Amino acid sequence: MRAAVVVVLAILVAAGGVLVWRSRATTSAASKQVAAGVPRDATKKERLYLAIPMGIFVPVSKVMDQFQAKHPEVEFMTMVDTPEAMVQAVETNADKPDVFMSPGGHEALVLVEKGFLDPKTLVAFGSYELAVLVPKENPGKVSKLEDLLNPGVKVISLSDPDLSAPCYAARQSLQNLGLWDKVQKKVKVTGCCMESFNWILDGRAQANIQFLGCPLDPKTAQMSSGDKVAIACTFPTDTFYTPRNVVGVLTTTKQRKLAEEFVSFLTSPDTIKFMAANRLRNDQNLPLTPGPWGPEQERSPVGKAVAVGAGAAGR
């Protein structure tokens, strides 16, 4: 009997020079052990449904295998998609996840405000920096944040700043720098982060805003469509809240105890250290320990002098 079936697994395939996500069914490493004859208690089956953003699926999937090795009665089902799509699925699907993960944290607070996510269960780990991406030829001549005002930058593609963590952080930063009102007329809000990225691939936009590593990674030089897109500049980290991965338990779950146990396992210091060695981003070099999450963590930085142009150097 097959066990621990992952119903939706995101895999990357090349399509037109872009890394595109596709879905298929697969079996975890623990399930392969079962198939090989390793005994398990077939009388106990508990499904745990996880919503995992694409960017952290690799480290989280390794943690799932570790957890399942200790709990062979657990079968994981996963939703792997963009954060925007996962929020919509939580809001509209009858079959909701038990555990939700947000890259950047803001999507989690959106679900808290709508009553879907229990704020008492939120735990943060890892960290992100924020960047402006441009077409390789850089028609807008962007090398620092104020260059978004250049006449050559006619469109800046974003996902919804009220929902998407990187764009929420970008708006916060640009407001603190006195640039948001000036660039807002150029902003085009798209359906999700990958759609907004596609706008600079096909020339509809001259600038796009994402977290570093989503999808461009300057540390490893691995990027989707790296021959077509470049990182123009990063945002000064003292102009926006510190985005982190945030995990929490859905208020609608019928697996509360199991969900809380998995969250505790996922966010233990040892597990976070393990994930950091397996492609978990911690770009702001925070301690590899879990942290709290709530409105306080998303407040705009207070009492810090900010100079326009600092984004060219990033930190």
N, C-alpha and C positions, 0 to 999 in steps of 0.2 A: 504494500500500500504506500502511495506517495504521501509525504508529509511536508509540512512547512512550505507550502506552495506560495511563492511570491506572484501574485496575480498580475501586477503591473510593474515591469522592470524597465527603466529607461536605459537604452543603449545608444551609443553614438555611431552614426554612419555618415559617410561623406556624401553630400548631395549638393552639387553645384558649388563646391568650394566651401560649404558651410557645414558645420557639425550639427546634425539634426537628430532630434530625439525620436526614437521609435519605441513601441511597447510590445512585449511578448511575455508569455509565461515561462517561468524558470523554477529551478529548485535550488535551495541553499545547500551549503556544504554539509550541514548537519543532516539534511534530507538524503544526501548521497550516501552518508554513512548508514542510514536506515535501509536504503535500497541495497547496500552491500551486505546486509544481514546483521547489523548492530541492533540488538534488541531494544525495544522501547515499550512503554506501557500504552498499549493501544486503546485502553479503556478511558484514558484521560486525554481529551483534546480541547485545547483552549486557543481560540483565534485572537490574535492581536493585530489590529489594522493601523498601520502607520502612514501618515502623510509626510513625505520626505522631499524637500526641494532637490532639484537635479544636481546642484553644485556640491552637496554633501552626501550624495548617495553612496559613493565609494567608501568613505570611512564608516558611515553608519551601517552599511551592509556587513562590514567585517565585525562590527559590534553585535549585530543581529546573530551572526554565526556563533560568536562567543556565548551570547545569552542562551541561544538554543541548545548549545552543547551542554549547558547546565540545566536546561529546562526542556527536555526532548518532547514534552507534552504540548509545547507551544507551537502553533502554526502562525507564521507571519503572513499578512497580506499587506501589500504596499501600494500607495498612490505616489508616483514619482512624476512631478510636473513643475511648471513654473509656479512661483508663490501665488501669483494672481489667480491662476487656474485652480490651485488647491483651495484658496479662500472661497472661490465661487462654488466649488464642489461641496465644501462644508456647509455653505449656506443653502444649497439647493438639492443635494442628493439625499435620498432617504437613508441610504447606508452610509453613515458617517464614520470617519476614522475614530480610533480611540485616542491616538496621540498625534499631535500636530507639531511640525518643526518649521520655523521661520528663519530664513537667512537675513539677518539684519534686525529682527525683532519687531518691526512695526506691524507686520501682518498679524502677529500674535495679539497685539493690543487691539487691532481692529476687531478680531474675533472675540476678544474679551468684552469690548464695548457692546457687541451684538449678542452677548450671552452664550456664545458657543464654547468658549475656552475658560477654564477655571483659573483665575489669576493667582490663586494660592499655590498652584502647581508649577508656575513658570520658573525655568532655570536657564541661565545664559552661559555660553562658553564660546571660545574662539573670538575672532574679531576681524573687521574688514576696513579697508581704505576705499576711497571713492575717486573715480577718474573720469576724465572727459575722453571719449574715443572719437576718432575722426577717420574719414577715408584716407588711405595711404598718401594720396596726392595732396591732402589737406587744403582744399580750395578756400577755406575760410581763414587760413594762416593762423591757426590757434596754437599758441604755446603757453598761454597763461589764461586764467579764468576771465579776465576782462576782455580778452580777445573774442569772447562770445558776442561782444558788441560789434565786431567787425562787419562791414557791409557784405563780405563774402559769406558770412554765416547767416543764411536766410531761414533755415529750419533747424531746431534742436529737438531731437526725438526723445521722448520720455515715456515711461509707463506712468500710471496714475500716482501723483505724489501723495494723495490721501491714502493710498493703499500700499504702494511699493516702497520697501525700506530704502533702497538706494536713492530713489527720487524724492522721498520724504526728507532724507538727509541732505540731498543736493539743494532742495528748496530752502531748507533751514540755513545752510551755508551761504547760499547766494543772498538770502535776506540779510544775514549778518554782515555780508560784504557790501551791501547796498546795491547789488546787481540784479536782484530778482525782478523788480518792477521794470527794469530796462530791457531784460531779455524775455520777459514773459510773452510778449507779442510774437516771439519767434518759436515758442514752444508748441510742439505737436504731441498731444497725449495719445499713445497707442494702446492696444489691448493688453499687451504683456511685455516683459523685458526683452524676450527674444524677438518679438515683432519690432520693437523700437530699435534693436540692434540691426535688424535687416534694412532699416531705412538708411543707414550709412553704407551698407553693402551695395544697395542698388541706386544710390545717388539722390534719394528723396530728401535726405538730411545731410548737413555738413558737420553735425556734432551730435553725440549721443552720450548719455551718462549711465555708468554701471559701476558695481563694485569691481575692484581689481580681481582678476582671476575669473570673472564672469562676463565674457568667456576668455578675455586676454590675460595672460599671466606673464608679467615682465621678469619674474624670477627664474622661470624655466624656459622662456621664449616659446612656450607651447601655446598656440592660440588658434581658434577657428578663423579661417580666412586671413591668416597672418600676412599674406601678400597683398591684402586689400585694405586692411585696417591698422591704425596705429594708436598708441596712447599719447595724447597731446600734452596732458598735464594731470596732476592729482590735486585734490582739494586739501587745504590746510586742516589738519585734524582738530584744531582748536576752534573751528567754526561750525561744527556739527556734533551731535551726540555720537557716542561710540557704538556703532552697529555690531551686534553679536548674533550668533546663532541662538535661537530661543526655542525651547521645547516645553510643551505643556499637555495636560490631559483635557480632553473634551468633556463638557458637562453632560453630554448625552451618552457617554460610554456605559456599557453594561459590564465592562471589565476594569472597573476602577482600581482594584487592588493590584491586578496584574500590570495595568498601565503605569501605575505609580512605581511599581517594582522595576519595570523596564527603564523609566525615566531616571530613577535613582542609579541604576547600573550604568546607563549611558553617560550620566553627568558626574560619575565619581572621578576624583583626580587621576586615578590610574588609567581609567578608560579615556579621559580627555587627552592624557599624555600619549596613549596608544593611537588615538585618532590623529593627533598632531603629527605623528610619524607616518601617517597614512592619508596624506593629502587634506587634512583639515586645515583651513586657513586661520592664521592668527597674525594678521598683517600688522596689527598695532602692538604686537609683542606683549600681550597681557599675561599675567600668571596663568599657568595651566590648571586652574581651579574653577569650579562653578561659581556663578554669581547670581544675584537677584535680578529680577526684571519687572518693570512697571513704568508708569508715566514719569517717575523721577529719573529713570535711566534714559529717557528720550527727551528730556528738557534741553533747550538750547543752552550752549555754554554761556555762563554769566560772568561778567567782570574780567573778561580777557580782551586785550587789545588785538584787533584783527586788521591786517593791512591788505588792501586789494593787491593781487599779484602774488601773494604767498603761495597760491595754488600751483604755481609753476614748479616750485621745489617740493611741494607736497608737505612733508612733515617739517 
